[in-house]
């Protein structure tokens, strides 16, 4: 595995994480009761992204 590949994919992953965080923040302001679900989904997506970056890239 080439370390440069992982480093080059970090800006893309951080952009996706930023967009997800922005959308979840807006949804929390509109529907405050879904906070637990959104945090759980966000953590699952972050974990999947890390696993993909570790094993695929």
PDB file of N, CA, C and O in Angstrom:
ATOM      1  N   UNK A   1       0.850  -1.175   0.000  1.00  0.00           N
ATOM      2  CA  UNK A   1       0.000   0.000   0.000  1.00  0.00           C
ATOM      3  C   UNK A   1       0.895   1.237   0.000  1.00  0.00           C
ATOM      4  O   UNK A   1       1.857   1.329   0.763  1.00  0.00           O
ATOM      5  N   UNK A   2       0.565   2.160  -0.853  1.00  0.00           N
ATOM      6  CA  UNK A   2       1.326   3.386  -0.973  1.00  0.00           C
ATOM      7  C   UNK A   2       0.792   4.425   0.018  1.00  0.00           C
ATOM      8  O   UNK A   2      -0.382   4.785  -0.065  1.00  0.00           O
ATOM      9  N   UNK A   3       1.613   4.919   0.951  1.00  0.00           N
ATOM     10  CA  UNK A   3       1.130   5.916   1.912  1.00  0.00           C
ATOM     11  C   UNK A   3       0.643   7.194   1.242  1.00  0.00           C
ATOM     12  O   UNK A   3      -0.213   7.889   1.789  1.00  0.00           O
ATOM     13  N   UNK A   4       1.170   7.510   0.077  1.00  0.00           N
ATOM     14  CA  UNK A   4       0.732   8.718  -0.619  1.00  0.00           C
ATOM     15  C   UNK A   4      -0.725   8.656  -1.035  1.00  0.00           C
ATOM     16  O   UNK A   4      -1.398   9.685  -1.109  1.00  0.00           O
ATOM     17  N   UNK A   5      -1.218   7.452  -1.309  1.00  0.00           N
ATOM     18  CA  UNK A   5      -2.611   7.293  -1.697  1.00  0.00           C
ATOM     19  C   UNK A   5      -3.541   7.678  -0.556  1.00  0.00           C
ATOM     20  O   UNK A   5      -4.545   8.357  -0.770  1.00  0.00           O
ATOM     21  N   UNK A   6      -3.213   7.249   0.641  1.00  0.00           N
ATOM     22  CA  UNK A   6      -4.041   7.573   1.804  1.00  0.00           C
ATOM     23  C   UNK A   6      -3.995   9.070   2.072  1.00  0.00           C
ATOM     24  O   UNK A   6      -5.028   9.680   2.348  1.00  0.00           O
ATOM     25  N   UNK A   7      -2.830   9.659   1.996  1.00  0.00           N
ATOM     26  CA  UNK A   7      -2.702  11.089   2.258  1.00  0.00           C
ATOM     27  C   UNK A   7      -3.461  11.891   1.212  1.00  0.00           C
ATOM     28  O   UNK A   7      -4.076  12.905   1.541  1.00  0.00           O
ATOM     29  N   UNK A   8      -3.429  11.452  -0.043  1.00  0.00           N
ATOM     30  CA  UNK A   8      -4.154  12.162  -1.090  1.00  0.00           C
ATOM     31  C   UNK A   8      -5.662  12.040  -0.939  1.00  0.00           C
ATOM     32  O   UNK A   8      -6.387  12.911  -1.421  1.00  0.00           O
ATOM     33  N   UNK A   9      -6.166  10.990  -0.285  1.00  0.00           N
ATOM     34  CA  UNK A   9      -7.602  10.818  -0.123  1.00  0.00           C
ATOM     35  C   UNK A   9      -8.142  11.552   1.106  1.00  0.00           C
ATOM     36  O   UNK A   9      -9.359  11.674   1.251  1.00  0.00           O
ATOM     37  N   UNK A  10      -7.282  12.037   1.985  1.00  0.00           N
ATOM     38  CA  UNK A  10      -7.752  12.711   3.201  1.00  0.00           C
ATOM     39  C   UNK A  10      -8.560  13.969   2.925  1.00  0.00           C
ATOM     40  O   UNK A  10      -9.582  14.165   3.584  1.00  0.00           O
ATOM     41  N   UNK A  11      -8.168  14.843   1.984  1.00  0.00           N
ATOM     42  CA  UNK A  11      -9.016  16.017   1.737  1.00  0.00           C
ATOM     43  C   UNK A  11     -10.425  15.638   1.290  1.00  0.00           C
ATOM     44  O   UNK A  11     -11.393  16.303   1.659  1.00  0.00           O
ATOM     45  N   UNK A  12     -10.542  14.585   0.506  1.00  0.00           N
ATOM     46  CA  UNK A  12     -11.857  14.145   0.051  1.00  0.00           C
ATOM     47  C   UNK A  12     -12.684  13.643   1.229  1.00  0.00           C
ATOM     48  O   UNK A  12     -13.867  13.967   1.339  1.00  0.00           O
ATOM     49  N   UNK A  13     -12.069  12.852   2.115  1.00  0.00           N
ATOM     50  CA  UNK A  13     -12.788  12.335   3.278  1.00  0.00           C
ATOM     51  C   UNK A  13     -13.174  13.447   4.238  1.00  0.00           C
ATOM     52  O   UNK A  13     -14.259  13.413   4.820  1.00  0.00           O
ATOM     53  N   UNK A  14     -12.301  14.434   4.412  1.00  0.00           N
ATOM     54  CA  UNK A  14     -12.629  15.538   5.314  1.00  0.00           C
ATOM     55  C   UNK A  14     -13.731  16.403   4.733  1.00  0.00           C
ATOM     56  O   UNK A  14     -14.542  16.948   5.482  1.00  0.00           O
ATOM     57  N   UNK A  15     -13.782  16.544   3.406  1.00  0.00           N
ATOM     58  CA  UNK A  15     -14.867  17.295   2.767  1.00  0.00           C
ATOM     59  C   UNK A  15     -16.192  16.591   2.985  1.00  0.00           C
ATOM     60  O   UNK A  15     -17.193  17.232   3.305  1.00  0.00           O
ATOM     61  N   UNK A  16     -16.206  15.277   2.815  1.00  0.00           N
ATOM     62  CA  UNK A  16     -17.437  14.514   3.028  1.00  0.00           C
ATOM     63  C   UNK A  16     -17.876  14.612   4.490  1.00  0.00           C
ATOM     64  O   UNK A  16     -19.060  14.793   4.773  1.00  0.00           O
ATOM     65  N   UNK A  17     -16.933  14.493   5.409  1.00  0.00           N
ATOM     66  CA  UNK A  17     -17.258  14.617   6.835  1.00  0.00           C
ATOM     67  C   UNK A  17     -17.796  15.995   7.182  1.00  0.00           C
ATOM     68  O   UNK A  17     -18.716  16.120   7.989  1.00  0.00           O
ATOM     69  N   UNK A  18     -17.227  17.025   6.577  1.00  0.00           N
ATOM     70  CA  UNK A  18     -17.707  18.389   6.824  1.00  0.00           C
ATOM     71  C   UNK A  18     -19.117  18.603   6.313  1.00  0.00           C
ATOM     72  O   UNK A  18     -19.936  19.238   6.977  1.00  0.00           O
ATOM     73  N   UNK A  19     -19.401  18.072   5.134  1.00  0.00           N
ATOM     74  CA  UNK A  19     -20.748  18.207   4.575  1.00  0.00           C
ATOM     75  C   UNK A  19     -21.761  17.449   5.427  1.00  0.00           C
ATOM     76  O   UNK A  19     -22.853  17.953   5.693  1.00  0.00           O
ATOM     77  N   UNK A  20     -21.403  16.244   5.852  1.00  0.00           N
ATOM     78  CA  UNK A  20     -22.303  15.460   6.709  1.00  0.00           C
ATOM     79  C   UNK A  20     -22.545  16.189   8.023  1.00  0.00           C
ATOM     80  O   UNK A  20     -23.678  16.238   8.502  1.00  0.00           O
ATOM     81  N   UNK A  21     -21.502  16.754   8.608  1.00  0.00           N
ATOM     82  CA  UNK A  21     -21.657  17.476   9.873  1.00  0.00           C
ATOM     83  C   UNK A  21     -22.557  18.697   9.701  1.00  0.00           C
ATOM     84  O   UNK A  21     -23.368  18.998  10.577  1.00  0.00           O
ATOM     85  N   UNK A  22     -22.420  19.392   8.588  1.00  0.00           N
ATOM     86  CA  UNK A  22     -23.262  20.564   8.325  1.00  0.00           C
ATOM     87  C   UNK A  22     -24.721  20.164   8.182  1.00  0.00           C
ATOM     88  O   UNK A  22     -25.598  20.799   8.768  1.00  0.00           O
ATOM     89  N   UNK A  23     -24.988  19.128   7.415  1.00  0.00           N
ATOM     90  CA  UNK A  23     -26.368  18.664   7.229  1.00  0.00           C
ATOM     91  C   UNK A  23     -26.957  18.188   8.546  1.00  0.00           C
ATOM     92  O   UNK A  23     -28.097  18.520   8.871  1.00  0.00           O
ATOM     93  N   UNK A  24     -26.187  17.407   9.314  1.00  0.00           N
ATOM     94  CA  UNK A  24     -26.686  16.938  10.595  1.00  0.00           C
ATOM     95  C   UNK A  24     -26.943  18.092  11.554  1.00  0.00           C
ATOM     96  O   UNK A  24     -27.919  18.064  12.304  1.00  0.00           O
ATOM     97  N   UNK A  25     -26.079  19.109  11.542  1.00  0.00           N
ATOM     98  CA  UNK A  25     -26.285  20.272  12.405  1.00  0.00           C
ATOM     99  C   UNK A  25     -27.581  20.989  12.085  1.00  0.00           C
ATOM    100  O   UNK A  25     -28.305  21.395  12.994  1.00  0.00           O
ATOM    101  N   UNK A  26     -27.882  21.149  10.812  1.00  0.00           N
ATOM    102  CA  UNK A  26     -29.138  21.795  10.406  1.00  0.00           C
ATOM    103  C   UNK A  26     -30.329  20.944  10.822  1.00  0.00           C
ATOM    104  O   UNK A  26     -31.329  21.463  11.317  1.00  0.00           O
ATOM    105  N   UNK A  27     -30.218  19.628  10.617  1.00  0.00           N
ATOM    106  CA  UNK A  27     -31.315  18.745  11.017  1.00  0.00           C
ATOM    107  C   UNK A  27     -31.545  18.759  12.524  1.00  0.00           C
ATOM    108  O   UNK A  27     -32.686  18.679  12.980  1.00  0.00           O
ATOM    109  N   UNK A  28     -30.475  18.858  13.294  1.00  0.00           N
ATOM    110  CA  UNK A  28     -30.614  18.908  14.755  1.00  0.00           C
ATOM    111  C   UNK A  28     -31.328  20.183  15.174  1.00  0.00           C
ATOM    112  O   UNK A  28     -32.135  20.166  16.103  1.00  0.00           O
ATOM    113  N   UNK A  29     -31.038  21.294  14.493  1.00  0.00           N
ATOM    114  CA  UNK A  29     -31.737  22.540  14.813  1.00  0.00           C
ATOM    115  C   UNK A  29     -33.227  22.436  14.491  1.00  0.00           C
ATOM    116  O   UNK A  29     -34.056  22.991  15.212  1.00  0.00           O
ATOM    117  N   UNK A  30     -33.569  21.736  13.426  1.00  0.00           N
ATOM    118  CA  UNK A  30     -34.974  21.616  13.029  1.00  0.00           C
ATOM    119  C   UNK A  30     -35.696  20.556  13.859  1.00  0.00           C
ATOM    120  O   UNK A  30     -36.816  20.778  14.319  1.00  0.00           O
ATOM    121  N   UNK A  31     -35.051  19.403  14.049  1.00  0.00           N
ATOM    122  CA  UNK A  31     -35.649  18.276  14.780  1.00  0.00           C
ATOM    123  C   UNK A  31     -34.716  17.853  15.914  1.00  0.00           C
ATOM    124  O   UNK A  31     -33.943  16.912  15.738  1.00  0.00           O
ATOM    125  N   UNK A  32     -34.763  18.514  17.068  1.00  0.00           N
ATOM    126  CA  UNK A  32     -33.796  18.207  18.128  1.00  0.00           C
ATOM    127  C   UNK A  32     -33.918  16.790  18.707  1.00  0.00           C
ATOM    128  O   UNK A  32     -32.963  16.311  19.319  1.00  0.00           O
ATOM    129  N   UNK A  33     -35.026  16.120  18.541  1.00  0.00           N
ATOM    130  CA  UNK A  33     -35.198  14.789  19.131  1.00  0.00           C
ATOM    131  C   UNK A  33     -34.461  13.703  18.365  1.00  0.00           C
ATOM    132  O   UNK A  33     -34.319  12.589  18.870  1.00  0.00           O
ATOM    133  N   UNK A  34     -33.979  14.000  17.138  1.00  0.00           N
ATOM    134  CA  UNK A  34     -33.292  12.963  16.371  1.00  0.00           C
ATOM    135  C   UNK A  34     -31.777  13.011  16.560  1.00  0.00           C
ATOM    136  O   UNK A  34     -31.038  12.384  15.801  1.00  0.00           O
ATOM    137  N   UNK A  35     -31.321  13.734  17.544  1.00  0.00           N
ATOM    138  CA  UNK A  35     -29.885  13.895  17.781  1.00  0.00           C
ATOM    139  C   UNK A  35     -29.188  12.547  17.970  1.00  0.00           C
ATOM    140  O   UNK A  35     -28.131  12.317  17.383  1.00  0.00           O
ATOM    141  N   UNK A  36     -29.757  11.662  18.772  1.00  0.00           N
ATOM    142  CA  UNK A  36     -29.112  10.372  19.020  1.00  0.00           C
ATOM    143  C   UNK A  36     -28.947   9.555  17.749  1.00  0.00           C
ATOM    144  O   UNK A  36     -27.902   8.940  17.536  1.00  0.00           O
ATOM    145  N   UNK A  37     -29.958   9.546  16.915  1.00  0.00           N
ATOM    146  CA  UNK A  37     -29.868   8.796  15.656  1.00  0.00           C
ATOM    147  C   UNK A  37     -28.813   9.394  14.732  1.00  0.00           C
ATOM    148  O   UNK A  37     -28.037   8.663  14.117  1.00  0.00           O
ATOM    149  N   UNK A  38     -28.783  10.714  14.635  1.00  0.00           N
ATOM    150  CA  UNK A  38     -27.820  11.363  13.748  1.00  0.00           C
ATOM    151  C   UNK A  38     -26.387  11.142  14.214  1.00  0.00           C
ATOM    152  O   UNK A  38     -25.495  10.917  13.397  1.00  0.00           O
ATOM    153  N   UNK A  39     -26.168  11.205  15.507  1.00  0.00           N
ATOM    154  CA  UNK A  39     -24.821  10.962  16.030  1.00  0.00           C
ATOM    155  C   UNK A  39     -24.412   9.513  15.760  1.00  0.00           C
ATOM    156  O   UNK A  39     -23.276   9.248  15.367  1.00  0.00           O
ATOM    157  N   UNK A  40     -25.334   8.584  15.970  1.00  0.00           N
ATOM    158  CA  UNK A  40     -25.041   7.186  15.698  1.00  0.00           C
ATOM    159  C   UNK A  40     -24.718   6.944  14.234  1.00  0.00           C
ATOM    160  O   UNK A  40     -23.758   6.242  13.919  1.00  0.00           O
ATOM    161  N   UNK A  41     -25.508   7.517  13.338  1.00  0.00           N
ATOM    162  CA  UNK A  41     -25.259   7.373  11.897  1.00  0.00           C
ATOM    163  C   UNK A  41     -23.922   7.996  11.526  1.00  0.00           C
ATOM    164  O   UNK A  41     -23.159   7.421  10.749  1.00  0.00           O
ATOM    165  N   UNK A  42     -23.638   9.167  12.080  1.00  0.00           N
ATOM    166  CA  UNK A  42     -22.376   9.843  11.770  1.00  0.00           C
ATOM    167  C   UNK A  42     -21.174   9.007  12.215  1.00  0.00           C
ATOM    168  O   UNK A  42     -20.187   8.899  11.487  1.00  0.00           O
ATOM    169  N   UNK A  43     -21.259   8.424  13.397  1.00  0.00           N
ATOM    170  CA  UNK A  43     -20.164   7.595  13.885  1.00  0.00           C
ATOM    171  C   UNK A  43     -19.984   6.340  13.033  1.00  0.00           C
ATOM    172  O   UNK A  43     -18.858   5.914  12.776  1.00  0.00           O
ATOM    173  N   UNK A  44     -21.089   5.756  12.600  1.00  0.00           N
ATOM    174  CA  UNK A  44     -21.002   4.587  11.725  1.00  0.00           C
ATOM    175  C   UNK A  44     -20.349   4.966  10.406  1.00  0.00           C
ATOM    176  O   UNK A  44     -19.473   4.249   9.923  1.00  0.00           O
ATOM    177  N   UNK A  45     -20.762   6.088   9.815  1.00  0.00           N
ATOM    178  CA  UNK A  45     -20.177   6.527   8.547  1.00  0.00           C
ATOM    179  C   UNK A  45     -18.686   6.843   8.692  1.00  0.00           C
ATOM    180  O   UNK A  45     -17.896   6.517   7.806  1.00  0.00           O
ATOM    181  N   UNK A  46     -18.304   7.469   9.794  1.00  0.00           N
ATOM    182  CA  UNK A  46     -16.882   7.749  10.025  1.00  0.00           C
ATOM    183  C   UNK A  46     -16.089   6.453  10.165  1.00  0.00           C
ATOM    184  O   UNK A  46     -14.984   6.339   9.635  1.00  0.00           O
ATOM    185  N   UNK A  47     -16.646   5.487  10.869  1.00  0.00           N
ATOM    186  CA  UNK A  47     -15.972   4.206  11.021  1.00  0.00           C
ATOM    187  C   UNK A  47     -15.811   3.484   9.700  1.00  0.00           C
ATOM    188  O   UNK A  47     -14.760   2.901   9.434  1.00  0.00           O
ATOM    189  N   UNK A  48     -16.844   3.516   8.867  1.00  0.00           N
ATOM    190  CA  UNK A  48     -16.763   2.888   7.540  1.00  0.00           C
ATOM    191  C   UNK A  48     -15.711   3.588   6.692  1.00  0.00           C
ATOM    192  O   UNK A  48     -14.934   2.932   6.000  1.00  0.00           O
ATOM    193  N   UNK A  49     -15.681   4.924   6.742  1.00  0.00           N
ATOM    194  CA  UNK A  49     -14.690   5.670   5.957  1.00  0.00           C
ATOM    195  C   UNK A  49     -13.270   5.322   6.381  1.00  0.00           C
ATOM    196  O   UNK A  49     -12.387   5.189   5.534  1.00  0.00           O
ATOM    197  N   UNK A  50     -13.045   5.176   7.674  1.00  0.00           N
ATOM    198  CA  UNK A  50     -11.712   4.832   8.163  1.00  0.00           C
ATOM    199  C   UNK A  50     -11.333   3.416   7.733  1.00  0.00           C
ATOM    200  O   UNK A  50     -10.196   3.172   7.329  1.00  0.00           O
ATOM    201  N   UNK A  51     -12.280   2.485   7.820  1.00  0.00           N
ATOM    202  CA  UNK A  51     -11.998   1.115   7.405  1.00  0.00           C
ATOM    203  C   UNK A  51     -11.712   1.035   5.906  1.00  0.00           C
ATOM    204  O   UNK A  51     -10.817   0.306   5.478  1.00  0.00           O
ATOM    205  N   UNK A  52     -12.462   1.770   5.128  1.00  0.00           N
ATOM    206  CA  UNK A  52     -12.205   1.795   3.682  1.00  0.00           C
ATOM    207  C   UNK A  52     -10.837   2.384   3.404  1.00  0.00           C
ATOM    208  O   UNK A  52     -10.089   1.861   2.578  1.00  0.00           O
ATOM    209  N   UNK A  53     -10.504   3.471   4.088  1.00  0.00           N
ATOM    210  CA  UNK A  53      -9.190   4.097   3.885  1.00  0.00           C
ATOM    211  C   UNK A  53      -8.062   3.162   4.304  1.00  0.00           C
ATOM    212  O   UNK A  53      -6.988   3.174   3.704  1.00  0.00           O
ATOM    213  N   UNK A  54      -8.299   2.363   5.319  1.00  0.00           N
ATOM    214  CA  UNK A  54      -7.261   1.478   5.831  1.00  0.00           C
ATOM    215  C   UNK A  54      -7.047   0.252   4.957  1.00  0.00           C
ATOM    216  O   UNK A  54      -5.909  -0.127   4.680  1.00  0.00           O
ATOM    217  N   UNK A  55      -8.143  -0.370   4.523  1.00  0.00           N
ATOM    218  CA  UNK A  55      -8.034  -1.659   3.851  1.00  0.00           C
ATOM    219  C   UNK A  55      -8.131  -1.584   2.332  1.00  0.00           C
ATOM    220  O   UNK A  55      -7.636  -2.486   1.656  1.00  0.00           O
ATOM    221  N   UNK A  56      -8.736  -0.562   1.774  1.00  0.00           N
ATOM    222  CA  UNK A  56      -8.955  -0.507   0.332  1.00  0.00           C
ATOM    223  C   UNK A  56      -7.935   0.399  -0.343  1.00  0.00           C
ATOM    224  O   UNK A  56      -7.368   0.035  -1.374  1.00  0.00           O
ATOM    225  N   UNK A  57      -7.701   1.560   0.222  1.00  0.00           N
ATOM    226  CA  UNK A  57      -6.812   2.530  -0.427  1.00  0.00           C
ATOM    227  C   UNK A  57      -5.355   2.207  -0.180  1.00  0.00           C
ATOM    228  O   UNK A  57      -4.474   2.924  -0.655  1.00  0.00           O
TER     229      UNK A  57
END
